[in-house]
Structures are given as structure tokens and as C-alpha cells.
């Protein structure tokens, strides 16, 4: 009885989680533009998708900005963590508090303040401003995921490396770095995903002629989302799914 | 690792440099920055404009008037041509954000856009100084002829208990109040608190009959026979009818809102001459026709309408109703105080 209840519960949860995605995937094969009508099976949205230069440009921008901003934010965040770790307790609390503010701040506030800042600096709005904005809001997430790892570190191992004649750089890369690597990776992935689906901040910091997927999709609201977007979302979902399966399988093989 | 980073950065830099240059030869006459609604232009017309004029179009899109406004006001991108709706144009005029048009540079706009649309524009652009109409439409009732008896001609059918749970209303303050205000016979731009309270009571009374307050879904729900009656924009009506022939659109006799999206030039534009060339190009009859086919929203371009081959659409009452036959009103910007009042009353309706 309890087992049956458990199974029903987990099935329900999965239905709630995946029904929207399944709907989207089904609609991406719908020949009719309307979601309410099944017009037969088609692959034409997929064909249109690869012909639509606007959407492909937006996809490329999204991936490039997500990758670059996550990468740079991870580097800055890691360095910041090292510094924060070696601070005195009081300063550390203050600094962590400060880095957390952008995360708690409403996105629209961050977006508008960044926009005003870029105006004051007289910058041209475009790729660079979006990238800078994304790096800015990514850094706190990186710090958030590396800091706990940092706290678990045993400072003696790093000192031992120094005693054994390693330079600070060498000691960091061969002792500290491998220990905090899981934190760095999860920080990078978190930053990557945050950047991928950000709309509001991108909207305020983007210039004319450049779009990411999220801003592109929002502009279609007035006339209805085009089915090409369903097709693209399906492809992204499948890519992520395959990646996740690969990632989750490889450690098991190593364990054996 | 370092090499990889260096390589990546070089790639990005060179890519950005490469895309930046090399346009001067192809586009000797500079650029024009256009800010328009998403999916609101036939991309081919932009290419034609670039080819014919040698002006490069930097095209950008927005999703609502409200997201467009702060960007134009802040001047982040200094757009040359923008396409806001009526009430937003009025707000931009009030806040001194728009440049006056030089009508000598807009021969197509003068000749091809119907006189009645300029007259309608007077409500938000007194003297027709700032705007050239681009798309327009009405708000009306879309109904399923198989589910609703008899012809529909009045907003009052939305209060008919026979259709309980199969009525769709618009989920936006102005469009929702518009229905109540129109059926009470008041101005659609009313700021009188007593009138608005009355409209609110009417909408609260209607609430049990309403299936959902939605925007986009009206289209899909009506096509899928999920509802009998829905408040919808005329531009969507033609598309829904094509998908489901049982649907009919009607402008209620009490009158309704007519909206106009128009081209305007912001004061902080970079190249007004190119902006006017772009606007005038969009008013050319063949170009306007291409855009009408693409967007399917009514065009104010009477010359383009003459070129429509499909007689049914050319003479369609939905796409081109005779404005003089109906009681129509455009929305105007009501000011902050009235905005707050509307929003508060809306909240009361929703929480009731």
C-alpha cells in the first residue's frame, strides 16, 4: 500500500514536471500554427528554423554570451573567494553580504541601474554591454557555490605545499584548486544557466540589432510565439538531456 | 589553459571586428535604427529598402509599449524610427520625446494613407505633426456561430447567463474596462471615478460567467472550440476564421476601441533624413501590401488595399470596416493618477 502510494506520488510529480515539455515537443511537430488544432505531423518548423537567420543569430549570441560570461565570472568569482577566505571574520561577513545584494535585488532594478551606468559611461549598447551585465549578475552565484567548498578546506595542506617549496601559484593549482573544483564547476554551470534564460537585464542592456533567444521570444508575444521556437526548444531540451545522461553515466563506470 | 583563453578571446575579438567593418561600401548612405513590434514587418521589405536606398537598417524589436518607452526615453540606442501605439504616442508627445515630421519628405505617406486614419490620429497627435499610421484595428467580439444563437451585435451578450463559463475576456486593464465603459455608454477614456466604479461593479457581476481572463489564448481557445465568445483584436479575427470557419467577428453597436500603431521619429534620433526615407518607403503601396500580407493586421494604406487580389479580404468588414459607421474611440494617455485608479479597481475585480 505504501509502495503504491509512493509510486503514484512520484508519477504525479513527474507528470507535473514534464507534461509542459512534452506538450511543447508535440506542438513542434504540429503542422497547424495554432496550438488548439492538430494539423498533422510535420518537420517544416525544423526546416524553417535552420533557414531563419534571425533565430540562429540569437541562438549563437545566447550561447556565446552565456559561455563567456560564465567563464569570466567563474575566474573572477574564484579569485574573490580566495581573497574572502583569507579575510578576518568581520570583513568576510560584510563582503559576502555585499556580494549577495545583487542576487536579492529585483532583476529589473539591476537591469535599469546597469543601463544608467552604461549611459553615464557613454558606452555603445550592444554585445559588450550585455556581456558585462551578465558577468556582473553571475559573479554572486559563482561565489555562492564556491564559498562552502572553501570553508571545508584544510588550510594546513596549502601551507604544507608552501613548506615543501611550491610557489603560491603552484600550491593553489595543485592543492586548493582540485579540492574546490566541484564548486567551481557547479558555479560555472549555474552562471551559464542564469545567463541563458535571463530576459530583463538583457532587455535593458542590449542595443539595436542584437538579440538573445529570450529577448527574441518576448518580442513575438504580440503576434503569438512562432512554432519554430517550439522546435528550437525541443532541440535544446534534447541536447541538455543527452548531456545529462552522459555526465551521469561516466562516474559510475569509473567506480566499477 | 591560458592558450585556450587567449585563443577564445582572439576569436571573439576578430569576429566582432570583422562583422563591424566592410559595410561602408555596401551601404554608402549610412544607417537607420528601427524599433518595431516583434513580427511586425515583412523582412523582405527591409532588404528591398536597403538595396534601393543604400541605407543599412539596424532592426530591433519590442514586446509592449511599456518596455519600449524607457529605452527610447533613456536614449540608450538612439533609434531613428519607432512604432508605438496611440496612447503611447500621446505620452511621448507630452514628454517632448518626438521630433516633428517634415511632410515634404513623405510624399507616399501623404498620398497613400487614408484621410480617415489621419482624422482618427488627431485624438493622440493633434495637428498630425508626429505620426504616420502603420497598422490599425478594432476590438470586438469573436463568437462561435455553432454555439451562440442568433446574430451578436452588442456587448451585453457577454453578460448573458446562457453562456456562463464560455466567455473569454481580455486580461489587460484598458481592454477590460473598455468593454464595461462602452456598454454603459461612457467614454472609453473616462477618468470619472463614479463611472469607473459603475464599470467595476458591472465587471464583478460578470465574473462568474467568465471562463478566463487571457490575452493570447483567446485565439487558440476559440479555434479549439473551448469557448463560445471572446473579446479579441480584429487583426487576429481573420487568422482565427481561417483556422475555424465557424467563428465570426463583430464590432458591437455600443462602440469600441480603435487602435493605431504609427511610425514616429524620436527627438534624439541620429539621422532624421534616413528615418523619413524609411517611413515613406513603408508607405509605398506595394511595400504596404507586402506587410499587410505578412502581418494580416489592417493597413491604413488605401492604395495598398486597392492592390489586394483576394476580393473577400479587400472588402472584408473585419479588416476594413467603414470607420464612420461605428462609434469608435482611440485610447488616450490618462495620466498617472487615472492609471493608478484603473489598476486599483482592476485589483478589486480580480480579488473579488
Contacts between the chains, C-beta under 8 A, distances in Angstrom:
chain1	res1	chain2	res2	distance
A	32	B	243	7.0
A	33	B	243	7.9
A	34	B	219	7.0
A	34	B	220	5.4
A	34	B	223	4.8
A	34	B	224	7.5
A	34	B	243	5.3
A	35	B	220	5.0
A	36	B	220	4.2
A	36	B	221	6.6
A	36	B	223	4.6
A	36	B	224	2.8
A	36	B	226	7.1
A	37	B	223	5.7
A	37	B	224	6.4
A	37	B	243	6.1
A	37	B	244	7.6
A	54	B	43	7.7
A	64	B	12	7.3
A	68	B	8	7.8
A	68	B	12	6.9
A	112	B	70	7.4
A	115	B	74	6.3
A	115	B	76	6.0
A	116	B	74	7.3
A	118	B	76	7.3
A	119	B	74	6.2
A	119	B	75	7.2
A	119	B	76	6.2
A	125	B	76	4.9
A	125	B	77	5.3
A	127	B	16	6.5
A	203	B	67	6.5
A	204	B	70	7.8
A	204	B	71	7.4
A	204	B	76	7.9
A	207	B	60	7.7
A	207	B	76	6.9
A	207	B	77	4.9
A	208	B	33	5.0
A	208	B	34	7.7
A	208	B	35	6.8
A	208	B	58	4.7
A	208	B	59	7.2
A	208	B	60	3.8
A	208	B	77	4.8
A	208	B	79	6.6
A	209	B	58	4.2
A	209	B	59	6.4
A	209	B	60	6.1
A	211	B	60	7.9
A	211	B	61	7.5
A	216	B	38	7.9
A	216	B	61	7.8
A	218	B	38	7.5
A	218	B	63	4.6
A	219	B	37	7.3
A	219	B	38	2.9
A	219	B	39	7.4
A	219	B	61	3.7
A	219	B	62	6.2
A	219	B	63	5.0
A	220	B	38	4.7
A	220	B	39	5.6
A	220	B	63	7.8
A	221	B	38	6.8
A	221	B	63	4.6
A	221	B	64	7.6
A	221	B	216	7.2
A	222	B	37	5.2
A	222	B	38	5.9
A	222	B	39	7.0
A	222	B	40	7.2
A	222	B	63	6.4
A	222	B	64	7.7
A	223	B	37	7.7
A	223	B	38	6.6
A	223	B	39	4.1
A	223	B	40	7.2
A	223	B	295	7.4
A	224	B	216	5.9
A	224	B	219	6.8
A	226	B	39	7.4
